[in-house]
Amino acid sequence: MGKVGTGPLAVVKEYTSGQWRVRLWASGLKECWFYGSVTFSELIGSGLPDMKVMKADILLPVKFTSKPCAVASCDWGISEWVQATSTTDSIGIRKFAIGSNSQNIKTQNVSIYVSGE
């Protein structure tokens, strides 16, 4: 894709990298979107009865100069939700699973949005 717009609102580059879609802005803002299958680690205790936490770390397709904002959601399986944390080069996804049915889902589709400079 060529340059779109003018000034700081111009998109200077847009591309895909694996399951990521990336958009770079003239202002220095970077946006990344991910949708795909994620395999989570083994269960660890959450401190709450019948709730376990699983995790996955995913490398970002572009390096950020400061910690970006990240949000994530998973395709609903049984009873779970996800939380995203970030560094300048990776996203940590934490899946909270309630009950044995949800805890047995090790691979799940996840959507991630990341924005920052």
KOLGU-4560 file (N, C-alpha, C; in nm, 3 decimals, padded with zeros to 5 digits):
<recs>
<n_xx: 00.084 n_yy: -00.117 n_zz: 00.000 ca_xx: 00.000 ca_yy: 00.000 ca_zz: 00.000 c_xx: 00.088 c_yy: 00.123 c_zz: 00.000 mol: A seq: 1 type: MET>
<n_xx: 00.054 n_yy: 00.222 n_zz: -00.080 ca_xx: 00.128 ca_yy: 00.347 ca_zz: -00.084 c_xx: 00.087 c_yy: 00.439 c_zz: 00.029 mol: A seq: 2 type: GLY>
<n_xx: 00.150 n_yy: 00.555 n_zz: 00.032 ca_xx: 00.120 ca_yy: 00.653 ca_zz: 00.136 c_xx: -00.022 c_yy: 00.706 c_zz: 00.116 mol: A seq: 3 type: LYS>
<n_xx: -00.098 n_yy: 00.710 n_zz: 00.225 ca_xx: -00.236 ca_yy: 00.756 ca_zz: 00.222 c_xx: -00.249 c_yy: 00.874 c_zz: 00.316 mol: A seq: 4 type: VAL>
<n_xx: -00.310 n_yy: 00.984 n_zz: 00.273 ca_xx: -00.329 ca_yy: 01.100 ca_zz: 00.358 c_xx: -00.205 c_yy: 01.188 c_zz: 00.358 mol: A seq: 5 type: GLY>
<n_xx: -00.209 n_yy: 01.293 n_zz: 00.440 ca_xx: -00.097 ca_yy: 01.385 ca_zz: 00.451 c_xx: -00.068 c_yy: 01.415 c_zz: 00.597 mol: A seq: 6 type: THR>
<n_xx: 00.051 n_yy: 01.467 n_zz: 00.622 ca_xx: 00.087 ca_yy: 01.505 ca_zz: 00.758 c_xx: 00.094 c_yy: 01.385 c_zz: 00.850 mol: A seq: 7 type: GLY>
<n_xx: 00.074 n_yy: 01.408 n_zz: 00.983 ca_xx: 00.087 ca_yy: 01.299 ca_zz: 01.080 c_xx: -00.021 c_yy: 01.192 c_zz: 01.067 mol: A seq: 8 type: PRO>
<n_xx: -00.130 n_yy: 01.224 n_zz: 00.995 ca_xx: -00.237 ca_yy: 01.125 ca_zz: 00.977 c_xx: -00.216 c_yy: 01.038 c_zz: 00.854 mol: A seq: 9 type: LEU>
<n_xx: -00.100 n_yy: 01.049 n_zz: 00.791 ca_xx: -00.071 ca_yy: 00.969 ca_zz: 00.673 c_xx: -00.027 c_yy: 00.828 c_zz: 00.714 mol: A seq: 10 type: ALA>
<n_xx: -00.082 n_yy: 00.729 n_zz: 00.649 ca_xx: -00.035 ca_yy: 00.592 ca_zz: 00.665 c_xx: 00.085 c_yy: 00.577 c_zz: 00.572 mol: A seq: 11 type: VAL>
<n_xx: 00.203 n_yy: 00.552 n_zz: 00.629 ca_xx: 00.324 ca_yy: 00.543 ca_zz: 00.547 c_xx: 00.355 c_yy: 00.400 c_zz: 00.504 mol: A seq: 12 type: VAL>
<n_xx: 00.302 n_yy: 00.302 n_zz: 00.578 ca_xx: 00.325 ca_yy: 00.163 ca_zz: 00.540 c_xx: 00.217 c_yy: 00.076 c_zz: 00.603 mol: A seq: 13 type: LYS>
<n_xx: 00.172 n_yy: -00.022 n_zz: 00.527 ca_xx: 00.075 ca_yy: -00.119 ca_zz: 00.576 c_xx: 00.111 c_yy: -00.254 c_zz: 00.516 mol: A seq: 14 type: GLU>
<n_xx: 00.119 n_yy: -00.357 n_zz: 00.601 ca_xx: 00.160 ca_yy: -00.488 ca_zz: 00.553 c_xx: 00.111 c_yy: -00.597 c_zz: 00.647 mol: A seq: 15 type: TYR>
<n_xx: 00.125 n_yy: -00.722 n_zz: 00.604 ca_xx: 00.096 ca_yy: -00.836 ca_zz: 00.690 c_xx: 00.226 c_yy: -00.910 c_zz: 00.719 mol: A seq: 16 type: THR>
<n_xx: 00.230 n_yy: -00.970 n_zz: 00.837 ca_xx: 00.345 ca_yy: -01.049 ca_zz: 00.879 c_xx: 00.290 c_yy: -01.169 c_zz: 00.956 mol: A seq: 17 type: SER>
<n_xx: 00.286 n_yy: -01.284 n_zz: 00.892 ca_xx: 00.224 ca_yy: -01.401 ca_zz: 00.953 c_xx: 00.077 c_yy: -01.375 c_zz: 00.977 mol: A seq: 18 type: GLY>
<n_xx: 00.032 n_yy: -01.389 n_zz: 01.102 ca_xx: -00.108 ca_yy: -01.365 ca_zz: 01.136 c_xx: -00.133 c_yy: -01.220 c_zz: 01.178 mol: A seq: 19 type: GLN>
<n_xx: -00.032 n_yy: -01.136 n_zz: 01.166 ca_xx: -00.044 ca_yy: -00.995 ca_zz: 01.204 c_xx: -00.069 c_yy: -00.905 c_zz: 01.083 mol: A seq: 20 type: TRP>
<n_xx: -00.147 n_yy: -00.803 n_zz: 01.103 ca_xx: -00.164 ca_yy: -00.693 ca_zz: 01.008 c_xx: -00.105 c_yy: -00.570 c_zz: 01.077 mol: A seq: 21 type: ARG>
<n_xx: -00.021 n_yy: -00.494 n_zz: 01.007 ca_xx: 00.051 ca_yy: -00.382 ca_zz: 01.067 c_xx: 00.024 c_yy: -00.254 c_zz: 00.988 mol: A seq: 22 type: VAL>
<n_xx: 00.006 n_yy: -00.145 n_zz: 01.060 ca_xx: -00.011 ca_yy: -00.013 ca_zz: 00.997 c_xx: 00.082 c_yy: 00.085 c_zz: 01.068 mol: A seq: 23 type: ARG>
<n_xx: 00.167 n_yy: 00.153 n_zz: 00.990 ca_xx: 00.260 ca_yy: 00.253 ca_zz: 01.043 c_xx: 00.216 c_yy: 00.391 c_zz: 00.996 mol: A seq: 24 type: LEU>
<n_xx: 00.209 n_yy: 00.485 n_zz: 01.089 ca_xx: 00.163 ca_yy: 00.620 ca_zz: 01.061 c_xx: 00.280 c_yy: 00.718 c_zz: 01.058 mol: A seq: 25 type: TRP>
<n_xx: 00.267 n_yy: 00.827 n_zz: 00.984 ca_xx: 00.371 ca_yy: 00.930 ca_zz: 00.976 c_xx: 00.401 c_yy: 00.990 c_zz: 01.114 mol: A seq: 26 type: ALA>
<n_xx: 00.304 n_yy: 00.993 n_zz: 01.201 ca_xx: 00.321 ca_yy: 01.049 ca_zz: 01.336 c_xx: 00.410 c_yy: 00.962 c_zz: 01.425 mol: A seq: 27 type: SER>
<n_xx: 00.440 n_yy: 00.839 n_zz: 01.381 ca_xx: 00.516 ca_yy: 00.745 ca_zz: 01.463 c_xx: 00.429 c_yy: 00.639 c_zz: 01.529 mol: A seq: 28 type: GLY>
<n_xx: 00.297 n_yy: 00.657 n_zz: 01.523 ca_xx: 00.205 ca_yy: 00.559 ca_zz: 01.579 c_xx: 00.215 c_yy: 00.428 c_zz: 01.501 mol: A seq: 29 type: LEU>
<n_xx: 00.209 n_yy: 00.317 n_zz: 01.573 ca_xx: 00.207 ca_yy: 00.184 ca_zz: 01.512 c_xx: 00.082 c_yy: 00.113 c_zz: 01.561 mol: A seq: 30 type: LYS>
<n_xx: 00.014 n_yy: 00.043 n_zz: 01.471 ca_xx: -00.102 ca_yy: -00.037 ca_zz: 01.506 c_xx: -00.082 c_yy: -00.178 c_zz: 01.452 mol: A seq: 31 type: GLU>
<n_xx: -00.118 n_yy: -00.277 n_zz: 01.533 ca_xx: -00.106 ca_yy: -00.416 ca_zz: 01.492 c_xx: -00.235 c_yy: -00.490 c_zz: 01.530 mol: A seq: 32 type: CYS>
<n_xx: -00.282 n_yy: -00.575 n_zz: 01.439 ca_xx: -00.399 ca_yy: -00.659 ca_zz: 01.463 c_xx: -00.358 c_yy: -00.803 c_zz: 01.442 mol: A seq: 33 type: TRP>
<n_xx: -00.406 n_yy: -00.891 n_zz: 01.529 ca_xx: -00.376 ca_yy: -01.033 ca_zz: 01.520 c_xx: -00.506 c_yy: -01.111 c_zz: 01.534 mol: A seq: 34 type: PHE>
<n_xx: -00.522 n_yy: -01.213 n_zz: 01.453 ca_xx: -00.629 ca_yy: -01.309 ca_zz: 01.476 c_xx: -00.574 c_yy: -01.445 c_zz: 01.437 mol: A seq: 35 type: TYR>
<n_xx: -00.578 n_yy: -01.537 n_zz: 01.531 ca_xx: -00.531 ca_yy: -01.670 ca_zz: 01.499 c_xx: -00.534 c_yy: -01.762 c_zz: 01.619 mol: A seq: 36 type: GLY>
<n_xx: -00.492 n_yy: -01.883 n_zz: 01.593 ca_xx: -00.492 ca_yy: -01.987 ca_zz: 01.693 c_xx: -00.371 c_yy: -01.970 c_zz: 01.786 mol: A seq: 37 type: SER>
<n_xx: -00.397 n_yy: -01.976 n_zz: 01.915 ca_xx: -00.292 ca_yy: -01.963 ca_zz: 02.016 c_xx: -00.298 c_yy: -02.086 c_zz: 02.107 mol: A seq: 38 type: VAL>
<n_xx: -00.182 n_yy: -02.145 n_zz: 02.133 ca_xx: -00.173 ca_yy: -02.258 ca_zz: 02.225 c_xx: -00.123 c_yy: -02.205 c_zz: 02.359 mol: A seq: 39 type: THR>
<n_xx: -00.200 n_yy: -02.231 n_zz: 02.462 ca_xx: -00.168 ca_yy: -02.182 ca_zz: 02.596 c_xx: -00.089 c_yy: -02.286 c_zz: 02.674 mol: A seq: 40 type: PHE>
<n_xx: -00.012 n_yy: -02.238 n_zz: 02.772 ca_xx: 00.071 ca_yy: -02.324 ca_zz: 02.856 c_xx: -00.016 c_yy: -02.403 c_zz: 02.953 mol: A seq: 41 type: SER>
<n_xx: 00.050 n_yy: -02.482 n_zz: 03.033 ca_xx: -00.019 ca_yy: -02.560 ca_zz: 03.135 c_xx: -00.089 c_yy: -02.469 c_zz: 03.236 mol: A seq: 42 type: GLU>
<n_xx: -00.183 n_yy: -02.524 n_zz: 03.305 ca_xx: -00.261 ca_yy: -02.451 ca_zz: 03.404 c_xx: -00.178 c_yy: -02.418 c_zz: 03.527 mol: A seq: 43 type: LEU>
<n_xx: -00.202 n_yy: -02.299 n_zz: 03.581 ca_xx: -00.146 ca_yy: -02.263 ca_zz: 03.711 c_xx: -00.261 c_yy: -02.210 c_zz: 03.796 mol: A seq: 44 type: ILE>
<n_xx: -00.247 n_yy: -02.219 n_zz: 03.925 ca_xx: -00.353 ca_yy: -02.173 ca_zz: 04.014 c_xx: -00.372 c_yy: -02.023 c_zz: 04.008 mol: A seq: 45 type: GLY>
<n_xx: -00.495 n_yy: -01.979 n_zz: 04.028 ca_xx: -00.526 ca_yy: -01.836 ca_zz: 04.025 c_xx: -00.547 c_yy: -01.780 c_zz: 04.165 mol: A seq: 46 type: SER>
<n_xx: -00.559 n_yy: -01.869 n_zz: 04.262 ca_xx: -00.591 ca_yy: -01.826 ca_zz: 04.397 c_xx: -00.740 c_yy: -01.828 c_zz: 04.426 mol: A seq: 47 type: GLY>
<n_xx: -00.821 n_yy: -01.856 n_zz: 04.323 ca_xx: -00.966 ca_yy: -01.866 ca_zz: 04.339 c_xx: -01.010 c_yy: -02.009 c_zz: 04.313 mol: A seq: 48 type: LEU>
<n_xx: -01.109 n_yy: -02.057 n_zz: 04.385 ca_xx: -01.154 ca_yy: -02.196 ca_zz: 04.366 c_xx: -01.200 c_yy: -02.222 c_zz: 04.223 mol: A seq: 49 type: PRO>
<n_xx: -01.156 n_yy: -02.333 n_zz: 04.166 ca_xx: -01.198 ca_yy: -02.381 ca_zz: 04.034 c_xx: -01.161 c_yy: -02.288 c_zz: 03.919 mol: A seq: 50 type: ASP>
<n_xx: -01.073 n_yy: -02.189 n_zz: 03.942 ca_xx: -01.028 ca_yy: -02.102 ca_zz: 03.834 c_xx: -00.877 c_yy: -02.122 c_zz: 03.816 mol: A seq: 51 type: MET>
<n_xx: -00.838 n_yy: -02.144 n_zz: 03.691 ca_xx: -00.697 ca_yy: -02.160 ca_zz: 03.658 c_xx: -00.657 c_yy: -02.054 c_zz: 03.555 mol: A seq: 52 type: LYS>
<n_xx: -00.528 n_yy: -02.030 n_zz: 03.547 ca_xx: -00.475 ca_yy: -01.934 ca_zz: 03.451 c_xx: -00.381 c_yy: -02.008 c_zz: 03.356 mol: A seq: 53 type: VAL>
<n_xx: -00.394 n_yy: -01.980 n_zz: 03.227 ca_xx: -00.305 ca_yy: -02.034 ca_zz: 03.125 c_xx: -00.241 c_yy: -01.914 c_zz: 03.058 mol: A seq: 54 type: MET>
<n_xx: -00.122 n_yy: -01.932 n_zz: 03.000 ca_xx: -00.058 ca_yy: -01.817 ca_zz: 02.938 c_xx: 00.006 c_yy: -01.851 c_zz: 02.805 mol: A seq: 55 type: LYS>
<n_xx: 00.026 n_yy: -01.748 n_zz: 02.726 ca_xx: 00.096 ca_yy: -01.759 ca_zz: 02.598 c_xx: 00.166 c_yy: -01.626 c_zz: 02.572 mol: A seq: 56 type: ALA>
<n_xx: 00.286 n_yy: -01.631 n_zz: 02.520 ca_xx: 00.359 ca_yy: -01.510 ca_zz: 02.482 c_xx: 00.373 c_yy: -01.510 c_zz: 02.332 mol: A seq: 57 type: ASP>
<n_xx: 00.343 n_yy: -01.394 n_zz: 02.271 ca_xx: 00.343 ca_yy: -01.382 ca_zz: 02.125 c_xx: 00.432 c_yy: -01.265 c_zz: 02.087 mol: A seq: 58 type: ILE>
<n_xx: 00.528 n_yy: -01.290 n_zz: 01.997 ca_xx: 00.617 ca_yy: -01.183 ca_zz: 01.952 c_xx: 00.540 c_yy: -01.087 c_zz: 01.862 mol: A seq: 59 type: LEU>
<n_xx: 00.568 n_yy: -00.959 n_zz: 01.878 ca_xx: 00.508 ca_yy: -00.857 ca_zz: 01.793 c_xx: 00.582 c_yy: -00.851 c_zz: 01.659 mol: A seq: 60 type: LEU>
<n_xx: 00.515 n_yy: -00.812 n_zz: 01.552 ca_xx: 00.580 ca_yy: -00.806 ca_zz: 01.421 c_xx: 00.664 c_yy: -00.680 c_zz: 01.402 mol: A seq: 61 type: PRO>
<n_xx: 00.655 n_yy: -00.588 n_zz: 01.495 ca_xx: 00.730 ca_yy: -00.462 ca_zz: 01.487 c_xx: 00.770 c_yy: -00.424 c_zz: 01.630 mol: A seq: 62 type: VAL>
<n_xx: 00.885 n_yy: -00.360 n_zz: 01.645 ca_xx: 00.931 ca_yy: -00.319 ca_zz: 01.779 c_xx: 00.876 c_yy: -00.181 c_zz: 01.810 mol: A seq: 63 type: LYS>
<n_xx: 00.825 n_yy: -00.165 n_zz: 01.930 ca_xx: 00.774 ca_yy: -00.038 ca_zz: 01.979 c_xx: 00.884 c_yy: 00.031 c_zz: 02.061 mol: A seq: 64 type: PHE>
<n_xx: 00.886 n_yy: 00.164 n_zz: 02.062 ca_xx: 00.988 ca_yy: 00.236 ca_zz: 02.141 c_xx: 00.948 c_yy: 00.247 c_zz: 02.287 mol: A seq: 65 type: THR>
<n_xx: 00.820 n_yy: 00.236 n_zz: 02.315 ca_xx: 00.772 ca_yy: 00.233 ca_zz: 02.454 c_xx: 00.661 c_yy: 00.128 c_zz: 02.462 mol: A seq: 66 type: SER>
<n_xx: 00.626 n_yy: 00.091 n_zz: 02.584 ca_xx: 00.528 ca_yy: -00.015 ca_zz: 02.605 c_xx: 00.394 c_yy: 00.025 c_zz: 02.541 mol: A seq: 67 type: LYS>
<n_xx: 00.344 n_yy: -00.054 n_zz: 02.444 ca_xx: 00.218 ca_yy: -00.020 ca_zz: 02.378 c_xx: 00.096 c_yy: -00.063 c_zz: 02.460 mol: A seq: 68 type: PRO>
<n_xx: -00.018 n_yy: -00.013 n_zz: 02.420 ca_xx: -00.146 ca_yy: -00.055 ca_zz: 02.477 c_xx: -00.191 c_yy: -00.180 c_zz: 02.401 mol: A seq: 69 type: CYS>
<n_xx: -00.238 n_yy: -00.280 n_zz: 02.472 ca_xx: -00.280 ca_yy: -00.405 ca_zz: 02.407 c_xx: -00.410 c_yy: -00.454 c_zz: 02.469 mol: A seq: 70 type: ALA>
<n_xx: -00.500 n_yy: -00.501 n_zz: 02.383 ca_xx: -00.623 ca_yy: -00.564 ca_zz: 02.429 c_xx: -00.638 c_yy: -00.696 c_zz: 02.353 mol: A seq: 71 type: VAL>
<n_xx: -00.704 n_yy: -00.792 n_zz: 02.418 ca_xx: -00.722 ca_yy: -00.922 ca_zz: 02.355 c_xx: -00.858 c_yy: -00.980 c_zz: 02.393 mol: A seq: 72 type: ALA>
<n_xx: -00.907 n_yy: -01.066 n_zz: 02.308 ca_xx: -01.028 ca_yy: -01.142 ca_zz: 02.338 c_xx: -01.015 c_yy: -01.279 c_zz: 02.274 mol: A seq: 73 type: SER>
<n_xx: -01.086 n_yy: -01.377 n_zz: 02.328 ca_xx: -01.079 ca_yy: -01.510 ca_zz: 02.270 c_xx: -01.217 c_yy: -01.550 c_zz: 02.219 mol: A seq: 74 type: CYS>
<n_xx: -01.216 n_yy: -01.636 n_zz: 02.117 ca_xx: -01.342 ca_yy: -01.696 ca_zz: 02.074 c_xx: -01.393 c_yy: -01.776 c_zz: 02.192 mol: A seq: 75 type: ASP>
<n_xx: -01.513 n_yy: -01.751 n_zz: 02.230 ca_xx: -01.568 ca_yy: -01.810 ca_zz: 02.351 c_xx: -01.578 c_yy: -01.961 c_zz: 02.336 mol: A seq: 76 type: TRP>
<n_xx: -01.527 n_yy: -02.032 n_zz: 02.435 ca_xx: -01.534 ca_yy: -02.177 ca_zz: 02.435 c_xx: -01.640 c_yy: -02.222 c_zz: 02.532 mol: A seq: 77 type: GLY>
<n_xx: -01.610 n_yy: -02.218 n_zz: 02.659 ca_xx: -01.703 ca_yy: -02.260 ca_zz: 02.763 c_xx: -01.723 c_yy: -02.143 c_zz: 02.860 mol: A seq: 78 type: ILE>
<n_xx: -01.622 n_yy: -02.114 n_zz: 02.940 ca_xx: -01.629 ca_yy: -02.004 ca_zz: 03.035 c_xx: -01.488 c_yy: -01.951 c_zz: 03.061 mol: A seq: 79 type: SER>
<n_xx: -01.439 n_yy: -01.866 n_zz: 02.973 ca_xx: -01.305 ca_yy: -01.812 ca_zz: 02.987 c_xx: -01.299 c_yy: -01.670 c_zz: 02.934 mol: A seq: 80 type: GLU>
<n_xx: -01.196 n_yy: -01.600 n_zz: 02.974 ca_xx: -01.167 ca_yy: -01.468 ca_zz: 02.919 c_xx: -01.018 c_yy: -01.449 c_zz: 02.920 mol: A seq: 81 type: TRP>
<n_xx: -00.968 n_yy: -01.350 n_zz: 02.845 ca_xx: -00.825 ca_yy: -01.328 ca_zz: 02.835 c_xx: -00.790 c_yy: -01.184 c_zz: 02.873 mol: A seq: 82 type: VAL>
<n_xx: -00.665 n_yy: -01.166 n_zz: 02.909 ca_xx: -00.610 ca_yy: -01.036 ca_zz: 02.944 c_xx: -00.478 c_yy: -01.023 c_zz: 02.869 mol: A seq: 83 type: GLN>
<n_xx: -00.446 n_yy: -00.904 n_zz: 02.822 ca_xx: -00.321 ca_yy: -00.882 ca_zz: 02.750 c_xx: -00.229 c_yy: -00.790 c_zz: 02.829 mol: A seq: 84 type: ALA>
<n_xx: -00.102 n_yy: -00.824 n_zz: 02.831 ca_xx: 00.002 ca_yy: -00.736 ca_zz: 02.884 c_xx: 00.105 c_yy: -00.719 c_zz: 02.773 mol: A seq: 85 type: THR>
<n_xx: 00.185 n_yy: -00.615 n_zz: 02.779 ca_xx: 00.276 ca_yy: -00.591 ca_zz: 02.668 c_xx: 00.414 c_yy: -00.548 c_zz: 02.714 mol: A seq: 86 type: SER>
<n_xx: 00.512 n_yy: -00.574 n_zz: 02.627 ca_xx: 00.645 ca_yy: -00.516 ca_zz: 02.635 c_xx: 00.667 c_yy: -00.449 c_zz: 02.500 mol: A seq: 87 type: THR>
<n_xx: 00.784 n_yy: -00.399 n_zz: 02.475 ca_xx: 00.808 ca_yy: -00.332 ca_zz: 02.346 c_xx: 00.816 c_yy: -00.429 c_zz: 02.230 mol: A seq: 88 type: THR>
<n_xx: 00.830 n_yy: -00.561 n_zz: 02.258 ca_xx: 00.842 ca_yy: -00.656 ca_zz: 02.148 c_xx: 00.758 c_yy: -00.782 c_zz: 02.160 mol: A seq: 89 type: ASP>
<n_xx: 00.672 n_yy: -00.790 n_zz: 02.263 ca_xx: 00.587 ca_yy: -00.908 ca_zz: 02.275 c_xx: 00.459 c_yy: -00.877 c_zz: 02.353 mol: A seq: 90 type: SER>
<n_xx: 00.363 n_yy: -00.966 n_zz: 02.337 ca_xx: 00.236 ca_yy: -00.957 ca_zz: 02.407 c_xx: 00.221 c_yy: -01.083 c_zz: 02.491 mol: A seq: 91 type: ILE>
<n_xx: 00.183 n_yy: -01.065 n_zz: 02.616 ca_xx: 00.154 ca_yy: -01.177 ca_zz: 02.703 c_xx: 00.003 c_yy: -01.192 c_zz: 02.715 mol: A seq: 92 type: GLY>
<n_xx: -00.047 n_yy: -01.308 n_zz: 02.683 ca_xx: -00.190 ca_yy: -01.334 ca_zz: 02.691 c_xx: -00.213 c_yy: -01.427 c_zz: 02.810 mol: A seq: 93 type: ILE>
<n_xx: -00.300 n_yy: -01.387 n_zz: 02.899 ca_xx: -00.338 ca_yy: -01.470 ca_zz: 03.013 c_xx: -00.483 c_yy: -01.510 c_zz: 02.996 mol: A seq: 94 type: ARG>
<n_xx: -00.509 n_yy: -01.639 n_zz: 02.994 ca_xx: -00.645 ca_yy: -01.691 ca_zz: 02.979 c_xx: -00.692 c_yy: -01.742 c_zz: 03.114 mol: A seq: 95 type: LYS>
<n_xx: -00.803 n_yy: -01.690 n_zz: 03.161 ca_xx: -00.862 ca_yy: -01.733 ca_zz: 03.286 c_xx: -00.972 c_yy: -01.834 c_zz: 03.253 mol: A seq: 96 type: PHE>
<n_xx: -00.962 n_yy: -01.953 n_zz: 03.310 ca_xx: -01.055 ca_yy: -02.060 ca_zz: 03.276 c_xx: -01.123 c_yy: -02.111 c_zz: 03.402 mol: A seq: 97 type: ALA>
<n_xx: -01.255 n_yy: -02.119 n_zz: 03.396 ca_xx: -01.334 ca_yy: -02.168 ca_zz: 03.508 c_xx: -01.392 c_yy: -02.304 c_zz: 03.472 mol: A seq: 98 type: ILE>
<n_xx: -01.369 n_yy: -02.403 n_zz: 03.557 ca_xx: -01.426 ca_yy: -02.536 ca_zz: 03.535 c_xx: -01.340 c_yy: -02.622 c_zz: 03.444 mol: A seq: 99 type: GLY>
<n_xx: -01.355 n_yy: -02.751 n_zz: 03.456 ca_xx: -01.269 ca_yy: -02.844 ca_zz: 03.382 c_xx: -01.291 c_yy: -02.839 c_zz: 03.232 mol: A seq: 100 type: SER>
<n_xx: -01.413 n_yy: -02.815 n_zz: 03.184 ca_xx: -01.435 ca_yy: -02.808 ca_zz: 03.039 c_xx: -01.353 c_yy: -02.696 c_zz: 02.979 mol: A seq: 101 type: ASN>
<n_xx: -01.358 n_yy: -02.578 n_zz: 03.036 ca_xx: -01.282 ca_yy: -02.464 ca_zz: 02.986 c_xx: -01.133 c_yy: -02.486 c_zz: 03.002 mol: A seq: 102 type: SER>
<n_xx: -01.093 n_yy: -02.547 n_zz: 03.113 ca_xx: -00.952 ca_yy: -02.569 ca_zz: 03.140 c_xx: -00.890 c_yy: -02.670 c_zz: 03.045 mol: A seq: 103 type: GLN>
<n_xx: -00.971 n_yy: -02.753 n_zz: 02.981 ca_xx: -00.919 ca_yy: -02.851 ca_zz: 02.885 c_xx: -00.900 c_yy: -02.793 c_zz: 02.746 mol: A seq: 104 type: ASN>
<n_xx: -00.943 n_yy: -02.670 n_zz: 02.722 ca_xx: -00.922 ca_yy: -02.606 ca_zz: 02.592 c_xx: -00.784 c_yy: -02.542 c_zz: 02.594 mol: A seq: 105 type: ILE>
<n_xx: -00.686 n_yy: -02.607 n_zz: 02.531 ca_xx: -00.548 ca_yy: -02.559 ca_zz: 02.531 c_xx: -00.518 c_yy: -02.466 c_zz: 02.413 mol: A seq: 106 type: LYS>
<n_xx: -00.590 n_yy: -02.484 n_zz: 02.303 ca_xx: -00.568 ca_yy: -02.402 ca_zz: 02.184 c_xx: -00.698 c_yy: -02.331 c_zz: 02.151 mol: A seq: 107 type: THR>
<n_xx: -00.689 n_yy: -02.201 n_zz: 02.130 ca_xx: -00.809 ca_yy: -02.122 ca_zz: 02.108 c_xx: -00.776 c_yy: -02.003 c_zz: 02.017 mol: A seq: 108 type: GLN>
<n_xx: -00.874 n_yy: -01.959 n_zz: 01.937 ca_xx: -00.854 ca_yy: -01.841 ca_zz: 01.854 c_xx: -00.859 c_yy: -01.716 c_zz: 01.940 mol: A seq: 109 type: ASN>
<n_xx: -00.766 n_yy: -01.626 n_zz: 01.916 ca_xx: -00.752 ca_yy: -01.504 ca_zz: 01.993 c_xx: -00.741 c_yy: -01.386 c_zz: 01.898 mol: A seq: 110 type: VAL>
<n_xx: -00.808 n_yy: -01.275 n_zz: 01.933 ca_xx: -00.794 ca_yy: -01.148 ca_zz: 01.861 c_xx: -00.714 c_yy: -01.053 c_zz: 01.950 mol: A seq: 111 type: SER>
<n_xx: -00.617 n_yy: -00.982 n_zz: 01.890 ca_xx: -00.533 ca_yy: -00.889 ca_zz: 01.965 c_xx: -00.523 c_yy: -00.758 c_zz: 01.888 mol: A seq: 112 type: ILE>
<n_xx: -00.531 n_yy: -00.647 n_zz: 01.959 ca_xx: -00.505 ca_yy: -00.515 ca_zz: 01.900 c_xx: -00.397 c_yy: -00.448 c_zz: 01.983 mol: A seq: 113 type: TYR>
<n_xx: -00.296 n_yy: -00.392 n_zz: 01.917 ca_xx: -00.185 ca_yy: -00.326 ca_zz: 01.985 c_xx: -00.163 c_yy: -00.190 c_zz: 01.920 mol: A seq: 114 type: VAL>
<n_xx: -00.143 n_yy: -00.086 n_zz: 02.003 ca_xx: -00.122 ca_yy: 00.049 ca_zz: 01.953 c_xx: -00.020 c_yy: 00.121 c_zz: 02.039 mol: A seq: 115 type: SER>
<n_xx: 00.070 n_yy: 00.195 n_zz: 01.976 ca_xx: 00.170 ca_yy: 00.273 ca_zz: 02.049 c_xx: 00.277 c_yy: 00.325 c_zz: 01.955 mol: A seq: 116 type: GLY>
<n_xx: 00.380 n_yy: 00.379 n_zz: 02.014 ca_xx: 00.493 ca_yy: 00.431 ca_zz: 01.933 c_xx: 00.618 c_yy: 00.349 c_zz: 01.953 mol: A seq: 117 type: GLU>
</recs>
